[in-house]
Amino acid sequence: SDGKTYDASTIILLLSTIMVFQLLFLSIGMFISVLMRKVRSVLSFSLALAFGTYILNSIRAIVGGKLLGYFSPFYYFDPNPILEKGSLNIALLTLSGFVIIASLAATYILYIRRDIYSL
């Protein structure tokens, strides 16, 4: 720690972003699973989404632009700005909340209307 003190509220804020991050991928994954007809194809699409958004965030970090960050949830909860400022970016948190609610609503609507195949 090099003699520096830790701010407990910042660490708790940083750890609380994990739940929102997981809810974001859960809701998008549920939406993808309702769209797919076969269970086997859901895993490949979900993994491609996770790896693709991670690679997109890595490219954004190398290039340095903010526009690519809006397409990657890894940018929404980047720990460096949270630790520096001690707060979350409210616009990105609102965007992730909107994506979660929209994905869950669309999943519910599609699930009610359609018969899901098991294999």
Secondary structure per residue as TSV (DSSP state, phi and psi in degrees):
chain	resnum	aa	ss	phi	psi
A	1	S	-	360.0	-8.3
A	2	D	T	53.4	32.7
A	3	G	T	79.5	2.7
A	4	K	-	-85.9	146.8
A	5	T	-	-91.8	152.6
A	6	Y	-	-98.7	138.7
A	7	D	-	-91.0	112.5
A	8	A	H	-63.2	-34.7
A	9	S	H	-67.6	-35.0
A	10	T	H	-68.8	-39.9
A	11	I	H	-66.4	-41.1
A	12	I	H	-65.1	-40.1
A	13	L	H	-62.3	-41.7
A	14	L	H	-64.7	-41.6
A	15	L	H	-72.3	-27.7
A	16	S	H	-72.6	-20.5
A	17	T	H	-69.3	-20.8
A	18	I	H	-61.6	-41.4
A	19	M	H	-65.4	-42.9
A	20	V	H	-66.6	-39.9
A	21	F	H	-60.9	-44.4
A	22	Q	H	-68.4	-38.8
A	23	L	H	-63.3	-35.3
A	24	L	H	-63.2	-49.8
A	25	F	H	-69.8	-32.6
A	26	L	H	-63.8	-47.2
A	27	S	H	-67.2	-39.5
A	28	I	H	-67.7	-39.6
A	29	G	H	-64.2	-37.9
A	30	M	H	-65.7	-39.7
A	31	F	H	-63.4	-43.1
A	32	I	H	-63.8	-38.9
A	33	S	H	-66.7	-30.7
A	34	V	H	-76.2	-30.6
A	35	L	H	-72.7	-33.2
A	36	M	-	-80.2	146.0
A	37	R	S	-87.0	-28.6
A	38	K	S	-114.9	142.7
A	39	V	H	-66.7	-34.8
A	40	R	H	-62.9	-32.9
A	41	S	H	-79.0	-16.5
A	42	V	H	-66.4	-42.8
A	43	L	H	-62.7	-43.3
A	44	S	H	-66.4	-39.1
A	45	F	H	-67.7	-40.3
A	46	S	H	-67.3	-41.7
A	47	L	H	-66.1	-39.7
A	48	A	H	-63.2	-37.6
A	49	L	H	-64.3	-46.1
A	50	A	H	-65.4	-48.6
A	51	F	H	-67.5	-38.3
A	52	G	H	-63.1	-43.0
A	53	T	H	-69.9	-31.4
A	54	Y	H	-67.3	-44.3
A	55	I	H	-65.3	-39.0
A	56	L	H	-60.5	-40.6
A	57	N	H	-67.8	-36.3
A	58	S	H	-65.5	-40.9
A	59	I	H	-64.8	-39.7
A	60	R	H	-61.5	-39.0
A	61	A	H	-68.2	-34.7
A	62	I	H	-73.3	-45.8
A	63	V	H	-74.1	-39.0
A	64	G	-	95.1	11.0
A	65	G	-	-90.9	154.7
A	66	K	S	-92.9	-20.9
A	67	L	T	-62.7	-42.5
A	68	L	G	-65.7	-26.4
A	69	G	G	-65.0	-27.7
A	70	Y	G	-70.7	-16.3
A	71	F	G	-95.3	-0.4
A	72	S	-	-125.6	120.6
A	73	P	H	-65.1	-19.3
A	74	F	H	-66.1	-27.6
A	75	Y	H	-76.0	-32.0
A	76	Y	H	-58.7	-38.7
A	77	F	T	-119.6	40.8
A	78	D	-	-64.6	126.0
A	79	P	H	-69.7	-25.6
A	80	N	H	-62.3	-50.6
A	81	P	H	-65.3	-31.5
A	82	I	H	-66.5	-42.3
A	83	L	H	-71.8	-33.0
A	84	E	H	-73.1	-47.2
A	85	K	H	-89.0	-26.4
A	86	G	S	79.9	14.0
A	87	S	S	-149.1	163.3
A	88	L	-	-88.3	158.2
A	89	N	-	-79.5	110.7
A	90	I	H	-64.0	-36.5
A	91	A	H	-63.4	-43.3
A	92	L	H	-71.9	-34.1
A	93	L	H	-66.9	-38.9
A	94	T	H	-66.1	-40.5
A	95	L	H	-62.3	-43.2
A	96	S	H	-67.1	-37.0
A	97	G	H	-64.1	-39.8
A	98	F	H	-64.2	-42.4
A	99	V	H	-64.7	-40.0
A	100	I	H	-63.3	-49.4
A	101	I	H	-65.4	-42.5
A	102	A	H	-65.3	-40.9
A	103	S	H	-66.3	-42.6
A	104	L	H	-67.7	-38.9
A	105	A	H	-65.9	-44.1
A	106	A	H	-66.3	-37.5
A	107	T	H	-62.8	-44.3
A	108	Y	H	-63.7	-44.9
A	109	I	H	-63.4	-45.0
A	110	L	H	-69.6	-34.0
A	111	Y	H	-67.5	-38.9
A	112	I	H	-67.8	-38.6
A	113	R	H	-81.5	-20.2
A	114	R	S	-125.4	149.2
A	115	D	-	-92.3	121.6
A	116	I	-	-90.1	129.0
A	117	Y	-	-78.0	148.6
A	118	S	-	-86.2	-32.8
A	119	L	-	-145.2	360.0
